[in-house]
Amino acid sequence: MNKVIVVASGKGGTGKSTVCVCLAVALVKQQKKVLLIDCDCGMRGLDIMLDVEESVLFDTSDAVSGNCNYSDAVYKSRHIDDLFMLAAPFDTENEVSPSVFAQLVESLKNDYDYIIIDSPAGIGSGFVTAAYPADMALIVANAEPTSLRGVIKIRRKLEELNKKNIRLVVNRFNRKKFNELGFYKDLDQVIDVAQTQLIALVPDDLHLSSVMQRGEAGVCWSACSNVFDCLALRIMGVDVPLAYKGQKI
């Protein structure tokens, strides 16, 4: 079964793109063929994370405008078999419309087990384009009030677009810091505020951020890789418990 997943966030800096790449790597480990599509026009970054920055000649706007074949705009990760990427345009004026983007995704869908779309932060036109063809949405947030407010706005917009399969990923979670700040008494309250079912709890890991920025996803890995393995299985429909730093929760 092919599945299209949009990964969104209400505000920037939540680690959304890192979640996209780590989830893609985890799905590949499950023998799935995965395409990442960067929809963050003017701010693309997946090409850096997959170490294909210098190879990218074409992007989504080139593919839909006829400047190249669709296949010419798809780039294989340098380090991971069965992981591919379609870059966002560098210029925001080349943003693709929702209907045209949906046609692009539909034309590519049968070549992959999963398509993961990295949406720009917020609920602007780029987000609408990214979410338009999705079967499932993951909202990435940090366990803090401003981030969770963004979750509610994203969820409402997704519901306006008739998206029903929506899940929450709490990213960069540090239990000690969470308790010290005291914004919420526990994770259950975070979920209640977000009004969205939790599907993954990703620990704060500076090493993981370093790996992403060096373009070494899937080569050097972090202690929290089991969290993404668990997330991949849950998305695949396998009944496994949440994981956090090697532990089930």
C-alpha positions as CSV (number, residue, x, y, z in Angstrom):
1,M,0.0,0.0,0.0
2,N,1.4,3.4,-1.0
3,K,1.0,6.1,1.6
4,V,1.6,9.9,1.4
5,I,2.6,11.6,4.7
6,V,2.9,15.3,5.2
7,V,5.0,16.4,8.1
8,A,4.0,19.9,9.4
9,S,4.7,22.2,12.3
10,G,3.0,25.4,13.6
11,K,6.2,27.2,14.1
12,G,9.8,26.9,12.8
13,G,12.6,25.3,14.8
14,T,10.8,22.2,16.0
15,G,13.1,19.8,14.1
16,K,10.4,18.9,11.5
17,S,12.9,18.2,8.6
18,T,15.0,16.0,10.9
19,V,11.9,14.0,11.7
20,C,11.2,13.6,8.0
21,V,14.7,12.3,7.2
22,C,14.9,10.0,10.3
23,L,11.4,8.6,9.6
24,A,12.4,8.0,6.0
25,V,15.6,6.1,7.0
26,A,13.6,4.0,9.5
27,L,11.1,3.0,6.7
28,V,14.0,2.1,4.4
29,K,15.3,-0.2,7.2
30,Q,11.9,-1.9,6.9
31,Q,12.6,-2.6,3.2
32,K,10.4,0.2,2.0
33,K,11.2,2.5,-0.9
34,V,10.8,6.1,0.2
35,L,10.6,9.5,-1.6
36,L,11.1,12.7,0.4
37,I,9.6,15.8,-1.1
38,D,10.8,19.2,0.1
39,C,8.0,21.7,-0.1
40,D,9.7,24.5,1.8
41,C,10.2,26.9,-1.1
42,G,13.1,29.3,-0.6
43,M,14.3,27.5,2.6
44,R,14.9,24.0,1.4
45,G,17.2,21.8,3.4
46,L,16.6,18.1,2.7
47,D,19.3,18.1,0.0
48,I,21.9,19.0,2.6
49,M,20.7,16.4,5.0
50,L,20.8,13.7,2.3
51,D,24.2,15.0,1.0
52,V,23.0,15.7,-2.5
53,E,23.2,19.5,-2.4
54,E,25.8,19.7,-5.2
55,S,23.9,17.3,-7.4
56,V,20.6,19.1,-7.5
57,L,19.9,20.7,-10.9
58,F,16.1,20.4,-11.0
59,D,13.3,20.9,-8.5
60,T,9.5,20.5,-8.3
61,S,8.8,23.6,-10.3
62,D,11.1,22.3,-13.1
63,A,9.2,19.0,-13.0
64,V,5.7,20.4,-13.3
65,S,6.7,23.1,-15.8
66,G,8.2,20.7,-18.3
67,N,11.8,21.8,-17.8
68,C,12.7,18.2,-17.1
69,N,11.2,14.8,-16.8
70,Y,9.8,13.9,-13.4
71,S,12.5,11.3,-13.0
72,D,15.3,13.9,-13.7
73,A,14.2,15.9,-10.6
74,V,14.4,12.9,-8.3
75,Y,17.8,12.4,-6.6
76,K,19.0,9.3,-4.8
77,S,20.5,9.7,-1.3
78,R,24.3,9.2,-1.5
79,H,24.4,6.9,1.5
80,I,21.1,5.0,1.6
81,D,19.6,2.7,-1.0
82,D,15.9,3.1,-1.7
83,L,15.8,6.7,-0.3
84,F,15.2,9.5,-2.8
85,M,14.5,13.2,-2.7
86,L,12.7,15.9,-4.8
87,A,13.9,19.4,-4.0
88,A,11.9,22.5,-3.4
89,P,12.5,25.6,-5.5
90,F,15.0,28.1,-4.2
91,D,12.6,31.0,-5.1
92,T,9.3,31.4,-3.4
93,E,7.7,32.7,-6.6
94,N,8.1,29.2,-8.1
95,E,5.9,27.6,-5.5
96,V,3.6,25.0,-7.0
97,S,-0.2,25.2,-6.7
98,P,-2.0,22.5,-4.6
99,S,-3.7,20.9,-7.5
100,V,-0.6,20.7,-9.7
101,F,1.5,19.4,-6.8
102,A,-1.2,16.7,-6.2
103,Q,-0.9,15.6,-9.8
104,L,2.9,15.4,-9.4
105,V,2.6,13.3,-6.3
106,E,0.0,11.0,-8.0
107,S,2.3,10.5,-10.9
108,L,5.1,9.4,-8.6
109,K,3.1,7.5,-6.1
110,N,3.3,4.0,-7.6
111,D,7.1,4.1,-7.7
112,Y,7.4,4.3,-3.9
113,D,6.0,2.6,-0.8
114,Y,6.0,5.9,1.1
115,I,6.2,9.6,0.0
116,I,7.0,11.9,2.9
117,I,6.4,15.6,2.3
118,D,8.3,18.2,4.3
119,S,5.9,21.2,4.7
120,P,7.0,24.7,5.5
121,A,6.1,25.8,9.0
122,G,2.8,27.6,9.6
123,I,-0.5,27.5,7.7
124,G,0.4,29.5,4.6
125,S,0.0,28.6,1.0
126,G,3.0,26.3,1.0
127,F,1.5,24.3,3.8
128,V,-1.7,23.9,1.9
129,T,0.2,22.7,-1.2
130,A,2.2,20.2,0.9
131,A,-0.9,18.8,2.7
132,Y,-3.2,18.6,-0.3
133,P,-2.3,15.1,-1.5
134,A,-1.5,13.6,1.9
135,D,-3.2,10.5,3.4
136,M,-1.7,11.1,6.8
137,A,-0.3,14.1,8.7
138,L,2.3,14.2,11.4
139,I,2.5,17.5,13.4
140,V,5.9,18.0,15.0
141,A,6.0,20.1,18.1
142,N,8.1,20.8,21.2
143,A,6.6,20.5,24.7
144,E,6.1,24.2,25.2
145,P,3.1,26.5,25.0
146,T,3.9,28.4,21.8
147,S,4.7,25.2,19.9
148,L,1.5,23.5,21.1
149,R,-0.6,26.5,20.1
150,G,0.7,26.0,16.6
151,V,-0.3,22.3,16.7
152,I,-3.9,23.3,17.2
153,K,-3.8,25.8,14.3
154,I,-2.2,23.2,12.0
155,R,-4.8,20.5,13.0
156,R,-7.7,22.8,12.4
157,K,-6.3,23.7,8.9
158,L,-5.8,20.0,8.1
159,E,-9.4,19.3,9.1
160,E,-10.5,22.1,6.8
161,L,-8.6,20.2,4.1
162,N,-10.6,17.0,5.1
163,K,-7.5,15.3,6.5
164,K,-8.5,12.9,9.3
165,N,-5.5,10.7,10.0
166,I,-3.5,13.3,12.1
167,R,-0.9,12.4,14.8
168,L,1.5,14.3,17.1
169,V,5.3,13.9,17.3
170,V,6.8,15.6,20.3
171,N,10.4,16.3,19.3
172,R,13.5,17.3,21.3
173,F,12.0,16.1,24.5
174,N,14.2,16.4,27.6
175,R,12.5,15.0,30.6
176,K,14.6,16.8,33.2
177,K,14.1,20.1,31.5
178,F,10.4,19.4,31.0
179,N,10.0,18.9,34.7
180,E,12.1,21.9,35.7
181,L,10.2,24.3,33.4
182,G,6.9,23.1,34.7
183,F,4.7,24.2,31.8
184,Y,2.8,21.0,32.0
185,K,2.4,18.4,34.8
186,D,3.0,15.4,32.5
187,L,2.9,14.2,28.9
188,D,-0.8,13.5,29.2
189,Q,-1.4,17.2,29.7
190,V,0.7,18.0,26.6
191,I,-1.4,15.7,24.5
192,D,-4.6,17.2,26.0
193,V,-3.4,20.7,25.1
194,A,-2.4,19.6,21.6
195,Q,-5.8,17.9,21.1
196,T,-3.9,15.3,19.0
197,Q,-3.0,11.7,19.5
198,L,0.7,11.1,20.2
199,I,2.5,8.7,17.9
200,A,6.2,9.4,18.9
201,L,8.3,11.0,21.6
202,V,11.7,12.0,20.3
203,P,14.5,12.8,22.8
204,D,16.6,15.9,22.5
205,D,19.9,14.8,20.9
206,L,22.6,17.3,19.8
207,H,24.4,14.4,18.0
208,L,21.4,13.8,15.8
209,S,21.3,17.5,14.8
210,S,25.0,17.3,13.9
211,V,24.5,14.2,11.8
212,M,21.7,15.8,9.8
213,Q,23.7,19.0,9.1
214,R,26.7,17.0,7.9
215,G,24.6,15.0,5.5
216,E,25.3,11.7,7.2
217,A,21.7,10.4,7.8
218,G,21.9,6.7,7.9
219,V,25.7,6.6,8.1
220,C,26.3,8.0,11.6
221,W,23.2,7.5,13.8
222,S,22.1,8.3,17.3
223,A,20.9,6.6,20.4
224,C,17.3,7.7,19.6
225,S,17.2,5.7,16.3
226,N,14.9,3.2,18.1
227,V,12.3,5.9,18.5
228,F,12.1,6.3,14.7
229,D,12.1,2.6,14.2
230,C,9.1,2.4,16.4
231,L,7.5,5.4,14.6
232,A,8.0,3.7,11.2
233,L,6.4,0.4,12.5
234,R,3.4,2.3,14.0
235,I,2.9,4.1,10.7
236,M,3.0,0.7,8.9
237,G,0.2,-0.5,11.2
238,V,2.3,-2.6,13.5
239,D,1.0,-2.5,17.1
240,V,4.2,-1.5,19.0
241,P,4.4,0.7,22.1
242,L,6.0,4.1,22.2
243,A,9.7,4.2,22.7
244,Y,12.0,6.8,24.4
245,K,15.8,6.4,24.6
246,G,15.8,2.7,24.2
247,Q,12.9,2.2,26.6
248,K,9.2,1.4,26.0
249,I,6.8,3.9,27.6
